[in-house]
Amino acid sequence: MFFGGNSHQTLGLDIGTHTVKAVLLDHQRNPRVLKAGMREIRGESDYEPKQLRRSETLLALRELLAELRINPAKVKSLVSCLGGPTTSMKEITAVKMSEEELAASLVFEARKHLPLDDSDTVIDHQLLGPDPDDNTKARILLVATTRKMYGWHESVLKDVGFTPGTVDIDPLAVTNSLLALGEMPEEGQVLILNLGARGTNFIVTNAMGRIFNRDLPLGGHHLTADLADKRSMPYAEAERLKIAEGVSAFHQGSGEDGGLSLQTRTALEDFLDELRRTLRYYVKETGNSDFRKVYLTGGGALMKGLQEMIAEKFQMEVEIWNPLSMVEGAEVANGTVGPQFAQCTGLALRRE
């Protein structure tokens, strides 16, 4: 039997630059995991986050679908996502208008809030409802990406055999997994750090579904590359060291035992500084500092010592977010790293 043909099923597909991941959910009753898996996008050279490796991505995706016994041609409901520096999003408030009026003024509104190149931009929006602070205004989510990125994504899906469906963006997919399956405080807000290979989504949301996102240009790749440079070792060896030792690999005494000098500035410290600056920016812009919890998700969430380090540095409760553990049938995903599937799960939870 090949999965993916039932109208009650939704396939969430996350095509990254480092891995491809898939989660197939059945929605006939409560959401239930049917399949979940991941494949690394392998290449002859070291990983480079700015490089879209088309042939390697297609190979990894085909291998993953074959392993999960998912026939792309039979998938009736596909939700995939875009991310990285080529995507932008912002929640705004604007005077209430009809959908037709909003669509007509979309470029004008987006130009005021998002970094756009009119010649190479795809823009979309979603009405989120009335502004609770001003009943004459509405909350609107603006999203933009480049035509090149959207076209690349669509062509990969078609080459594998899919009919492209709904396309989300990374921070919305992650947020959706938490809003649908997690516990949100009635007051205050939570911070989600989605730690990927090429960057980190800094996401603030609350029980009302308000969302703020900023992409931090530091991810797992940058930590590995920093270790490789400072230890004078191959990239692959630095990656193994990072996985084995976690944050301690960046702070190991004087360097005489192969560790890094305490006087050496590391990419991990740069990451913490970037996080601190973004928190300050958010508080300054919104006047809101009532954070109740930090959720770590993504491939870097399980880095040894990171959870404790962030909790200590920022004096916040920090939890690792694994949405697969909240869904019936998660045992079929045995062997997968749950936090890495936050995006996929959020995508598969959509019923559009």
PLY file of the C-alpha trace (Angstrom):
ply
format ascii 1.0
element vertex 352
property float x
property float y
property float z
element edge 351
property int vertex1
property int vertex2
end_header
0.00 0.00 0.00
1.22 3.48 -0.83
0.18 6.23 1.58
-0.95 9.72 0.63
-4.13 9.15 -1.36
-6.82 9.47 1.29
-8.77 12.74 1.41
-8.44 12.71 5.22
-4.65 12.78 4.99
-2.32 15.78 4.75
1.36 15.55 3.93
3.61 18.19 5.48
6.82 18.51 3.50
9.84 20.55 4.63
12.46 20.92 1.90
15.45 22.56 3.54
19.00 23.17 2.40
20.41 20.50 4.75
17.60 17.93 5.05
14.19 17.05 3.66
11.51 15.98 6.11
7.96 14.67 5.79
5.05 14.04 8.16
1.82 12.40 7.00
-1.17 12.98 9.29
-4.62 11.44 9.17
-7.40 13.84 10.24
-10.41 11.53 10.17
-10.76 11.81 13.94
-7.98 13.30 16.06
-4.75 13.95 14.15
-2.75 10.73 13.91
0.76 10.25 12.56
0.91 7.74 9.73
4.45 8.34 8.54
7.39 10.57 9.46
10.93 10.59 8.17
13.97 12.61 7.21
16.82 12.43 4.70
20.02 14.44 4.65
20.81 16.24 1.40
24.24 14.83 0.67
26.83 16.40 -1.58
30.46 15.92 -2.49
31.50 19.17 -0.78
30.83 20.56 2.70
27.37 21.98 3.42
26.85 25.55 2.21
23.55 27.16 3.34
23.33 29.60 0.41
23.59 26.82 -2.15
20.40 25.26 -3.56
21.57 21.80 -4.56
18.83 20.76 -6.96
19.98 17.28 -8.02
20.98 16.32 -4.47
17.68 17.62 -3.10
15.67 15.64 -5.64
17.63 12.48 -4.81
17.10 12.89 -1.06
13.40 13.61 -1.53
12.87 10.59 -3.77
14.72 8.35 -1.31
12.61 9.62 1.57
9.31 9.13 -0.27
10.35 5.62 -1.30
11.26 4.74 2.29
7.92 6.05 3.57
6.03 4.42 0.66
4.39 7.70 -0.31
3.36 8.05 -3.95
3.49 11.78 -4.84
0.90 11.34 -7.60
-1.64 10.08 -5.06
-1.17 12.86 -2.48
-4.39 14.90 -2.47
-3.42 17.40 0.24
0.16 18.69 0.24
1.44 21.56 2.38
5.07 22.60 1.98
7.06 25.61 3.18
9.64 28.21 2.26
12.18 29.84 4.54
15.48 31.59 4.82
16.61 35.07 3.83
14.44 35.14 0.70
11.21 35.20 2.72
9.74 38.00 4.81
6.66 38.31 6.96
5.08 40.84 9.27
1.79 41.24 11.10
0.36 44.74 10.65
-2.84 46.62 11.45
-4.69 48.59 8.79
-8.04 50.27 8.33
-10.73 47.66 7.73
-11.42 47.06 4.06
-12.92 44.38 1.88
-10.83 41.50 0.58
-10.98 43.05 -2.89
-9.79 46.44 -1.62
-7.01 44.80 0.37
-5.85 42.75 -2.62
-5.73 45.92 -4.75
-3.61 47.77 -2.18
-1.46 44.79 -1.19
1.76 45.92 -2.85
1.41 49.41 -1.40
0.84 48.05 2.11
3.62 45.49 1.81
6.12 48.06 0.53
5.68 50.01 3.77
6.52 47.03 5.96
8.62 44.48 4.06
11.93 44.67 2.18
10.72 44.23 -1.40
12.23 44.11 -4.86
9.20 44.80 -7.03
10.70 43.04 -10.03
11.22 39.74 -8.23
8.65 39.51 -5.44
5.63 37.32 -4.74
3.32 38.76 -2.06
0.44 37.17 -0.19
-1.63 38.02 2.87
-4.09 36.65 5.38
-6.75 38.50 7.35
-6.35 37.54 11.01
-9.39 39.37 12.38
-10.18 42.67 14.08
-7.59 44.57 16.08
-8.63 44.17 19.75
-7.16 47.61 20.52
-8.99 49.49 17.74
-12.24 48.19 16.27
-11.80 50.34 13.14
-8.73 48.33 12.14
-7.93 44.74 11.18
-4.93 42.51 11.76
-3.23 41.44 8.53
-0.34 39.07 7.99
1.86 40.01 5.04
4.21 37.45 3.48
6.68 37.86 0.63
9.28 35.77 -1.16
11.22 35.96 -4.41
9.86 34.59 -7.67
13.12 32.70 -8.10
12.77 30.91 -4.73
9.10 30.16 -5.24
9.76 28.86 -8.75
12.64 26.65 -7.56
10.45 25.18 -4.82
7.53 24.53 -7.16
9.75 22.93 -9.81
11.28 20.52 -7.27
7.80 19.41 -6.18
6.70 18.87 -9.78
9.87 16.99 -10.74
9.27 14.51 -7.93
5.67 14.01 -9.06
3.64 16.20 -6.70
0.88 18.59 -7.64
1.96 21.69 -5.64
-0.51 22.66 -2.94
-0.50 25.20 -0.13
2.88 26.82 0.48
3.50 28.15 4.00
6.63 29.73 5.47
8.84 28.30 8.20
7.91 30.51 11.20
4.17 30.16 10.56
4.43 26.38 10.32
6.37 26.14 13.58
3.94 28.51 15.33
0.98 26.51 14.06
2.35 23.34 15.63
2.58 25.05 19.02
-0.81 26.80 18.84
-2.50 23.56 17.78
-0.80 21.10 20.12
0.91 23.04 22.92
-0.27 24.92 25.98
-0.34 28.69 25.60
-0.52 30.96 28.66
-3.70 33.04 28.88
-1.58 36.12 29.46
1.87 37.08 28.34
3.68 35.51 25.42
6.10 32.77 24.49
9.31 32.87 22.48
10.03 30.12 19.96
13.58 29.63 18.73
13.56 27.42 15.65
17.22 26.49 15.28
17.93 25.38 11.73
21.11 24.75 9.79
21.24 28.10 7.96
19.58 30.36 10.54
17.23 30.71 13.49
13.62 31.87 13.50
12.98 34.19 16.47
9.19 33.95 16.91
7.01 35.60 19.53
3.37 34.57 19.82
0.53 34.47 22.34
-2.87 32.92 22.96
-4.50 35.34 20.49
-2.25 34.11 17.72
-0.32 37.37 17.35
3.03 36.72 15.75
6.35 38.50 15.45
9.22 36.95 13.54
12.80 37.88 12.89
15.35 35.67 11.15
18.68 35.49 12.95
21.55 34.78 10.49
23.18 32.16 12.72
22.35 28.45 12.74
23.89 25.05 13.24
26.10 25.38 10.16
27.75 28.52 11.51
28.53 26.83 14.83
30.08 23.85 13.04
32.09 26.06 10.67
33.37 28.08 13.63
34.53 24.92 15.41
36.20 23.66 12.25
38.05 26.94 11.79
39.20 27.39 15.36
40.13 23.74 15.87
41.72 23.44 12.40
39.73 20.30 11.67
37.55 19.10 8.77
33.93 20.28 8.75
32.54 16.75 9.16
34.75 16.14 12.20
33.65 19.45 13.73
30.01 18.45 13.22
30.59 15.18 15.06
32.34 17.07 17.88
29.45 19.52 18.18
26.93 16.67 18.42
29.02 14.76 20.96
29.99 17.63 23.28
27.48 20.41 22.65
28.21 23.86 24.06
31.20 22.54 26.01
33.02 22.08 22.70
33.19 25.88 22.47
34.57 26.45 25.97
37.21 23.97 27.03
39.93 25.77 28.91
43.18 27.15 27.59
43.36 25.21 24.36
46.28 23.02 25.46
43.99 19.99 25.46
42.58 20.80 22.04
39.81 23.04 23.39
39.21 26.68 22.58
40.84 29.46 24.55
38.55 31.38 26.88
39.86 34.52 25.16
38.60 33.31 21.76
35.23 34.67 20.70
32.98 31.93 19.36
29.95 31.72 17.07
27.98 30.50 20.08
28.64 33.81 21.85
27.68 35.65 18.67
24.40 33.71 18.66
23.63 34.66 22.26
24.44 38.31 21.52
22.18 38.27 18.46
19.41 36.78 20.57
19.91 39.43 23.25
19.78 42.26 20.69
16.61 40.90 19.12
14.92 40.60 22.51
15.81 44.21 23.28
14.52 45.33 19.88
11.23 43.49 20.39
10.69 44.94 23.86
11.55 48.45 22.64
9.18 48.21 19.66
6.24 46.64 21.49
6.74 47.70 25.11
6.01 44.09 26.08
8.51 42.01 28.06
6.12 39.52 29.65
7.73 36.30 28.40
6.38 33.17 30.08
8.48 30.50 28.35
11.04 29.84 25.62
10.51 26.87 23.30
13.49 25.41 21.47
12.83 23.47 18.30
14.57 22.58 15.06
17.72 20.57 14.48
19.77 22.55 16.98
17.29 22.24 19.85
18.93 19.13 21.30
22.45 20.53 21.30
23.88 19.47 24.66
23.83 22.26 27.22
22.02 24.81 25.03
18.72 24.62 26.90
20.45 25.23 30.23
22.65 27.99 28.81
19.71 30.00 27.44
17.75 29.53 30.67
20.69 30.84 32.69
21.62 33.73 30.38
18.09 35.09 29.98
16.49 33.94 33.23
13.58 32.28 31.47
11.98 28.85 31.58
13.18 26.92 28.51
11.50 23.82 27.10
12.31 21.69 24.07
9.26 21.55 21.79
8.56 18.16 20.23
5.13 18.30 18.54
5.28 14.69 17.36
5.08 13.57 20.98
1.70 15.32 21.25
0.06 13.46 18.36
-1.47 9.97 18.36
0.59 7.36 16.55
3.92 9.11 17.10
5.56 5.73 17.71
5.74 5.26 13.93
8.30 8.06 13.93
10.66 5.98 16.05
14.24 7.02 15.45
13.44 10.56 14.30
14.44 13.66 16.25
11.07 15.13 17.25
12.03 18.82 17.53
13.24 18.73 13.93
9.68 18.00 12.83
7.98 21.08 14.25
7.67 22.64 10.79
6.47 19.45 9.14
3.91 18.81 11.86
2.62 22.36 11.66
2.29 22.00 7.89
0.50 18.64 8.13
-1.95 20.09 10.67
-3.29 22.50 8.03
-6.51 21.40 6.34
-6.49 23.52 3.17
0 1
1 2
2 3
3 4
4 5
5 6
6 7
7 8
8 9
9 10
10 11
11 12
12 13
13 14
14 15
15 16
16 17
17 18
18 19
19 20
20 21
21 22
22 23
23 24
24 25
25 26
26 27
27 28
28 29
29 30
30 31
31 32
32 33
33 34
34 35
35 36
36 37
37 38
38 39
39 40
40 41
41 42
42 43
43 44
44 45
45 46
46 47
47 48
48 49
49 50
50 51
51 52
52 53
53 54
54 55
55 56
56 57
57 58
58 59
59 60
60 61
61 62
62 63
63 64
64 65
65 66
66 67
67 68
68 69
69 70
70 71
71 72
72 73
73 74
74 75
75 76
76 77
77 78
78 79
79 80
80 81
81 82
82 83
83 84
84 85
85 86
86 87
87 88
88 89
89 90
90 91
91 92
92 93
93 94
94 95
95 96
96 97
97 98
98 99
99 100
100 101
101 102
102 103
103 104
104 105
105 106
106 107
107 108
108 109
109 110
110 111
111 112
112 113
113 114
114 115
115 116
116 117
117 118
118 119
119 120
120 121
121 122
122 123
123 124
124 125
125 126
126 127
127 128
128 129
129 130
130 131
131 132
132 133
133 134
134 135
135 136
136 137
137 138
138 139
139 140
140 141
141 142
142 143
143 144
144 145
145 146
146 147
147 148
148 149
149 150
150 151
151 152
152 153
153 154
154 155
155 156
156 157
157 158
158 159
159 160
160 161
161 162
162 163
163 164
164 165
165 166
166 167
167 168
168 169
169 170
170 171
171 172
172 173
173 174
174 175
175 176
176 177
177 178
178 179
179 180
180 181
181 182
182 183
183 184
184 185
185 186
186 187
187 188
188 189
189 190
190 191
191 192
192 193
193 194
194 195
195 196
196 197
197 198
198 199
199 200
200 201
201 202
202 203
203 204
204 205
205 206
206 207
207 208
208 209
209 210
210 211
211 212
212 213
213 214
214 215
215 216
216 217
217 218
218 219
219 220
220 221
221 222
222 223
223 224
224 225
225 226
226 227
227 228
228 229
229 230
230 231
231 232
232 233
233 234
234 235
235 236
236 237
237 238
238 239
239 240
240 241
241 242
242 243
243 244
244 245
245 246
246 247
247 248
248 249
249 250
250 251
251 252
252 253
253 254
254 255
255 256
256 257
257 258
258 259
259 260
260 261
261 262
262 263
263 264
264 265
265 266
266 267
267 268
268 269
269 270
270 271
271 272
272 273
273 274
274 275
275 276
276 277
277 278
278 279
279 280
280 281
281 282
282 283
283 284
284 285
285 286
286 287
287 288
288 289
289 290
290 291
291 292
292 293
293 294
294 295
295 296
296 297
297 298
298 299
299 300
300 301
301 302
302 303
303 304
304 305
305 306
306 307
307 308
308 309
309 310
310 311
311 312
312 313
313 314
314 315
315 316
316 317
317 318
318 319
319 320
320 321
321 322
322 323
323 324
324 325
325 326
326 327
327 328
328 329
329 330
330 331
331 332
332 333
333 334
334 335
335 336
336 337
337 338
338 339
339 340
340 341
341 342
342 343
343 344
344 345
345 346
346 347
347 348
348 349
349 350
350 351
